[in-house]
């Protein structure tokens, strides 16, 4: 707005941020779904034990392994809390990781489309390419090595 840009250009850049941010969050939980390297001071699996489920867990709950996962999660925290390793294994085998990555791609495309009208400039073109480039970088750099050996299959 300070540069006297047209409202549609300003609005497009405003839509880029939330769409990219959602894709970023999906990549964040997909690449460390079990909290192995969670925030400093947070033990592994804290979210699962406290009942906070990210997109892969939610996708797995609504998939074919949902009942089995629900049973694993229904343990009483503090008494016989969920077996975090078993929960993560169920999520990984469910196809929910691949489905979550599909969602991340949709967010990246939404972010790209939000600024597509700016492609006539170098900066605009870079803004449009950034979400997809970030997703590619994250898959290449951050993806858990366990996923490199087995093809990911989305839920059917």
C-alpha positions as CSV (number, residue, x, y, z in Angstrom):
1,X,0.0,0.0,0.0
2,X,2.9,2.3,0.7
3,X,4.0,1.8,-2.9
4,X,0.6,2.8,-4.2
5,X,0.0,-0.6,-5.7
6,X,-3.4,-1.6,-6.9
7,X,-5.7,-3.2,-4.2
8,X,-5.7,-6.5,-6.1
9,X,-1.9,-6.7,-6.0
10,X,-1.9,-5.9,-2.3
11,X,-4.6,-8.5,-1.6
12,X,-2.8,-11.1,-3.6
13,X,0.4,-10.7,-1.5
14,X,-1.9,-10.8,1.6
15,X,-3.3,-14.2,0.5
16,X,0.2,-15.5,-0.2
17,X,1.3,-15.4,3.4
18,X,-1.5,-17.5,5.0
19,X,-1.4,-20.1,2.1
20,X,2.4,-20.5,2.4
21,X,2.2,-20.6,6.2
22,X,-0.3,-23.5,6.1
23,X,1.9,-25.4,3.7
24,X,4.9,-24.7,5.9
25,X,3.1,-26.0,9.0
26,X,2.1,-29.2,7.1
27,X,5.8,-29.8,6.1
28,X,6.9,-29.1,9.7
29,X,4.7,-31.8,11.2
30,X,5.2,-34.3,8.3
31,X,9.0,-34.1,8.7
32,X,8.9,-34.6,12.4
33,X,5.6,-36.3,13.1
34,X,6.7,-37.9,16.3
35,X,8.4,-34.9,17.8
36,X,11.8,-36.6,17.7
37,X,13.3,-33.2,17.4
38,X,10.6,-31.1,18.9
39,X,11.0,-27.6,20.2
40,X,13.8,-27.2,22.8
41,X,12.8,-28.5,26.1
42,X,9.8,-30.5,24.8
43,X,10.2,-34.3,25.0
44,X,9.4,-36.5,22.0
45,X,5.7,-37.2,21.5
46,X,4.5,-34.4,23.8
47,X,1.7,-33.5,21.3
48,X,0.5,-37.0,21.0
49,X,0.5,-37.6,24.7
50,X,-1.4,-34.4,25.3
51,X,-4.0,-35.1,22.7
52,X,-2.9,-32.6,20.1
53,X,-3.1,-34.1,16.6
54,X,-1.6,-32.5,13.5
55,X,-2.8,-33.1,10.0
56,X,-1.1,-36.6,9.5
57,X,-2.8,-37.9,12.7
58,X,-6.2,-36.4,11.7
59,X,-5.9,-37.9,8.3
60,X,-5.0,-41.3,9.7
61,X,-7.9,-41.1,12.2
62,X,-10.4,-40.8,9.3
63,X,-8.7,-43.5,7.2
64,X,-8.9,-47.3,7.2
65,X,-6.6,-47.6,10.3
66,X,-8.7,-45.0,12.2
67,X,-10.2,-47.4,14.7
68,X,-6.9,-49.0,15.5
69,X,-5.3,-45.6,15.9
70,X,-8.2,-44.3,18.0
71,X,-7.7,-47.3,20.3
72,X,-4.0,-46.6,20.6
73,X,-4.7,-43.0,21.5
74,X,-7.5,-43.7,24.0
75,X,-5.1,-44.8,26.7
76,X,-5.3,-42.7,29.8
77,X,-2.4,-40.2,29.8
78,X,-0.3,-40.5,33.0
79,X,-1.6,-43.9,33.8
80,X,-1.1,-46.0,30.6
81,X,-0.6,-43.2,28.1
82,X,-0.4,-43.9,24.4
83,X,2.5,-45.8,23.1
84,X,4.0,-42.9,21.1
85,X,6.1,-45.2,18.9
86,X,3.1,-47.4,18.1
87,X,0.9,-44.3,17.3
88,X,3.6,-42.9,15.0
89,X,4.0,-46.3,13.2
90,X,0.2,-46.4,12.6
91,X,0.2,-42.9,11.2
92,X,3.2,-43.7,9.0
93,X,1.6,-46.9,7.6
94,X,-1.8,-45.3,7.1
95,X,-1.0,-43.2,4.0
96,X,-1.7,-40.1,6.0
97,X,1.8,-38.7,5.4
98,X,1.3,-38.8,1.6
99,X,-2.1,-37.3,2.0
100,X,-0.7,-34.5,4.1
101,X,1.9,-33.8,1.5
102,X,-0.8,-33.5,-1.1
103,X,-2.4,-30.8,1.1
104,X,0.9,-29.0,1.3
105,X,1.1,-29.0,-2.5
106,X,-2.4,-27.5,-2.6
107,X,-1.4,-24.7,-0.2
108,X,1.7,-24.0,-2.3
109,X,-0.4,-23.8,-5.5
110,X,-2.9,-21.5,-3.7
111,X,0.0,-19.3,-2.7
112,X,1.4,-19.3,-6.2
113,X,-2.0,-18.3,-7.7
114,X,-2.4,-15.5,-5.2
115,X,0.6,-13.6,-6.7
116,X,0.4,-14.9,-10.3
117,X,-0.7,-11.5,-11.4
118,X,2.8,-10.2,-10.3
119,X,4.7,-12.5,-12.7
120,X,5.7,-9.6,-14.9
121,X,8.3,-8.7,-12.4
122,X,11.3,-10.6,-11.1
123,X,10.2,-10.2,-7.6
124,X,6.6,-11.3,-8.4
125,X,7.9,-14.3,-10.3
126,X,10.1,-15.2,-7.3
127,X,7.2,-14.9,-4.9
128,X,5.1,-17.2,-7.1
129,X,7.9,-19.8,-7.3
130,X,8.9,-19.7,-3.6
131,X,6.2,-21.9,-2.1
132,X,6.8,-24.8,-4.5
133,X,10.6,-24.4,-4.2
134,X,10.3,-24.5,-0.4
135,X,8.2,-27.7,-0.6
136,X,10.8,-29.3,-2.8
137,X,13.6,-28.2,-0.6
138,X,11.8,-29.4,2.5
139,X,11.2,-32.9,1.0
140,X,14.8,-33.2,-0.1
141,X,16.4,-31.8,3.1
142,X,14.0,-32.6,6.0
143,X,12.2,-35.8,5.0
144,X,12.8,-38.6,7.4
145,X,15.1,-41.2,5.9
146,X,12.5,-43.9,6.6
147,X,10.3,-42.4,3.8
148,X,13.1,-42.5,1.2
149,X,13.0,-46.3,1.1
150,X,9.3,-46.8,0.8
151,X,7.0,-45.1,-1.7
152,X,4.4,-42.9,0.0
153,X,0.8,-43.8,-0.9
154,X,-2.1,-41.5,-0.2
155,X,-5.2,-42.8,1.5
156,X,-7.6,-44.4,-1.0
